[in-house]
Amino acid sequence: MLKEAYHPNAYLTSIRNVKLGLKARTKILKVLESRSLETKNIAGEAGLHYHVVRYHLKLLEKEGIVQRKGSRPYVWGLTGLGQKRLVDLR
């Protein structure tokens, strides 16, 4: 049985990491690696429902991996910590 590969930043310390959450966060983080976007655009590119993306962005924000910029509609992007973790793992 092949083990699925998840984005290294998809694992959170504050909550239990279940497969569905890891898959969703991996899709979100892969989209944000290329550029910062609004929630609805992230949802479209990741192929996830808007509310799923919003929920996981809030969790990732709490962990310091992503941050929102501006006022509504927020533009989400990776933080320096999110980028640093990627560099450390390569």
FENFENBEL-V482090 format. One line per field, one symbol per residue. ss: DSSP state (H for helix, E for strand, - for the rest). phi: phi as a letter, one per 20 degrees, with the letter a starting at -180 (. if undefined). burial: 1 if it has 16 or more other ideal C-beta (glycine too) atoms within 10 Angstrom, else 0. Layout:
ss=???
phi=???
burial=???
This chain:
ss=-------HHH--------HHHHHHHHHHHHHHHH--EEHHHHHHHH---HHHHHHHHHHHHH---EEEE-----EEEE-HHHHHHHHHH-
phi=.eefedfgefedeecfedgffffffffffffffeaebfgfffgffemcfgffffgfffffffenecbdcmdgffddbfefffffffffee
burial=000001101101000000001101111110110001101011101101000111011011001011110000011111100100110000
